[in-house]
Amino acid sequence: MKNLQSYLKARVPISSTDIELLHTYFTKEEVPAQTPLLASGNIERYLYFLSKGIVKGYQNMDGKIVIQHLVAEHDFFTSLESFMTQTPTTDYYETITPCTILKIAKTDFDSLQEKSSFWTDAVNIITNEHLNCKLERVKDFQILTAKERYLKFVAQNPKLALQVSIDNIASFLGIEPQSLSRIRKQIAF
C-alpha cells in the first residue's frame, strides 16, 4: 500500500483520512506470472495499481496479438472504457512476471469518489497523464523510425527492456520481431 500512497502523494495532497479510505477500498493480491486478469468479452470490474511486477495489455486482431500496454511497477491500469461503462471489453490483460497488485472494484471506486475529493482529483490527474502518454505514442508512430521508437522505449523503460520478451516489445512498438532483432544488433555494435 505504501507504493500506492507514494504514487498518489506525488500528485495530490492526501490526508490520514484519505489513507484510511485507500486501505478500506483497495485489496492486495499476489498474482503468478502469465496469469490472465481480463479477457475479451468480459466486463472490467477493477481498476488496478501495479505495486510490483510487469503486466501486458493486448488485443487479438484476427489471430495476431497486438500489445498495446506494457505496464511497469507503480502505475495504474484497466480496460478503461469497459471499467467506466461496465460493458464488455475487447482487451486482454495478463501478468508477465509475478505481480503484487492493489485493486478497487467499480462500486468502491464510485464510493471513494463520493467520499473524498482527493480521489476525484487524483483520477483526473492520472487520466490526463495516461492520455498524454497515448498521444505521445501516436505521435511517435507517425514521426519516429522503428529504431528511434526502440531507443526511446529503452531510455524511458530500461527495466521493461530487460525483462519483457523481444516479441512483446516488438508488438508494442509496431515492429516485426526479426526487425527488432536487427535493430538491437546494430545498436550493440
Secondary structure, DSSP 8 states (H G I E B T S, - for coil): -HHHHHHHHTTS---HHHHHHHHHH-EEEEE-TT-EEE-TTSB--EEEEEEES-EEEEEEETTEEEEEEEE-SSEEE--HHHHHHT-B-S-EEEESS-EEEEEEEHHHHHHHHHH-HHHHHHHHHHHHHHHHHHHHHHHHHHHS-HHHHHHHHHHH-HHHHHHS-HHHHHHHHT--HHHHHHHHHHHH-
